[in-house]
Amino acid sequence: MKNIITEFKTSQNKHQVYQKPLLLNYNLNGKDRSWEAVRAHESVAVLLYHKDKKAFLLVKQFRAPVYLHNQNYTFTYELCAGLIDKDKGLKTIVQEEIYEECGYKVNTQNIEKITSFVTNVGISGASQYLYYTEIDDSMKVNDGGGLEDEDIELFYLDIKEYKNFIFDESKVKTPGVMYAFMWWYDSKKIKNFHV
């Protein structure tokens, strides 16, 4: 099916910082339509494997929108991640997020791109760029925890538990975490790890 889109317009709420609510007006295949959307920053995320602990390093944090939908969800498990809100290379942003959130200093040459994908297709359509790197105790330089307005807790998941974690619905997690674990299984575990 080929779509013909014309007269695509946005209107903006001027008081938002990170996300801009919009009303999209357009014509699709000869029919006028509108759609509520959000203009959001693109982001990076990284799957961290700790070689000494034989564990993945995830972050746990409170997410108000998740809590809004279910008050039993007081935190989420996520990959170390951040917004692309600076004029820097993506691997440099990944490196900075690892340092800020997790307290590890990683060389950008050791950060491997996995893929990118579009998130929140019905709301923002922003891209996320997914990476992988390995860390060890010698790279630990601070406690992490994020910036002053973030409340991030580090969570080490033994590699033997990753598959159970993926399917444990009581652990609130992002699709990126699950995808990254499946990528790791196909790309890294089969070749290099014995679980």
N, C-alpha and C positions, 0 to 999 in steps of 0.2 A: 504494500500500500504506500503510495506517495502522498505526503501531506503538503498542502499549499497553505502557507502561513503568511498573513499580511496584517498590517496595522497593529503590530505588537508594541504595546506601551506599558510603562510602569508608573506607579505613583508611590511616593516614599514617605515614611514616618521619619522626621528629621531628628528625633531625640534618641535614637538607638546608637549603641557603640559598636558591638560586634556583629549583630544581626540586624538587617534592615527589612522589616515587614513591607511587602509590596502587594499591590493589586495588579495583576497582569491582565491586560485586555488585548485580545487578538482575534483574528479571523482564521479559522481552521476549516479548510475545504468548503468555503463559502458561508460558514456559519459563525456569527459573532459569539465570542466566549470570554469568560473571565476566570481567573484562578488566583487564589491567595498563595503567596509564596514568601520566601525569606531569602534575601541576598546574604550569604555567609562567606566567611573566609574559607579557602581551601585549607587542608591540613596535612600533616605528616604523622605517621605512627611507626613504631619500631618494636619488633619482637626481639627481646633480649634473652640470650642464653648465657647463664653463669656457669663457666666451665668447672670452677672449684666446687661449687655446691651441687652441680649436676641438676640444675633447676632453671626454670624460666622465671624472669623477674617481671611481674605485673605491678600495676599501681591500683590501689583501692581508694576511692574517693566518693564523697557525697555528690549526687547530681539532683538538683532540685526538680527538674522536669520529670525525672524517673520517679522520684518520691511523690510528686503530684498525682501520678497515675496509680501508684500502689505504695501506701505508707509502710508496708513491710520491707520495702527496698530502701534501706538506709545508706547503702553504698553500692558501688558497681566495681567490677573487675575490668580493667582496661589495659591496653598496651600503653606504654609511655608515648605520649602524643602532644602535639601542639599546633597552633594556628600558623599559617603562612601569612604573617602580618609584617614581615620585614623584607627589605630588598637584599636578600642573601640567598646563596645556593641552598637547595633542599637538604643536602647532606650536612651542611653547616647548621641548619635549623634543627635537624635530628640530633646532631652532636650537642647543641645547646640544651635541648629538652632532656636528653639523658643526664646531663650535668645538673640541671635545675631540679628535675623531678626525682632522679634516682641517685645522684651523687657520684657518678662514674665519669671519668675522663676517657673518651674514646677518640681514636684517630679517624678522621673522615674516610681515609683510604680503606678502613676495615668495615665500613657500612655498606651493605649490599642491598641494592634495590630488588624488591620482590615483584611488585606491580603497582598499578594505580586503578582506582575504581570510583564510580560516582556514588555518593551517599544521599540519603533522604530525597529520593527521586521525585516524590510528590510535594516536597516542601522547598528544598534549596538547590538540589542538583550539584552541590559542590563536590570537587574531587578530593580524594584522600590518596596520598602516596605512601605505600607500605614498604618498610625496610626491615633488615635483619642484621644483627651484629652479635658478637660474643664478647663477654666481659669476664673478668676474674678479680680476685681480691686485690691484686696490685694496682688496679685502676680506680679503686675507691678513694675519693678525695674529700667527700663531705657526706652528711646525712641525707641529702636530697630533701624531699618534701614539697618542692615547688616554691613558687613565689609567695609573698606574704599573704595574699588573698586566697591561696590554695591550701588545702588540707589533705595532703597526699600521704598515704601509708604504703610502704613497700611490702609486696607479697611474693614470696618465693614458692613456686609450684614445682615439686619434684617431677622430673621428666616421666617417671613411671605413672604419674597421675594425670597426665595431660588429656588422655582420651576420656577418662571418667569425667574430668572437669568440663570438657566440651559439652557433654550430654547431661550434665547435672543442672536441671532447670532451677534449682534453688540458689545457684550462683548466678547473679545478674551480671551479664557480660555483653560486650558489643559483638556484632557479627565479625568485625575485624580480628578479634582475638581468636575466634573459632577458625576463621579462614587461615590466619597465620599459622596456627597449630597444624592444620591439615597440609599446608604448604611445607612446613618443616618436616612432617612425616614423609611426604613424597620426595622432597629434595635433599634433606640432610640425614634423617634417621636411618633410612635404608642403607646409605653409603657409609656413615661414620659412627653411628651410635648403636649400642646394644641395650635395649630397654626390656 
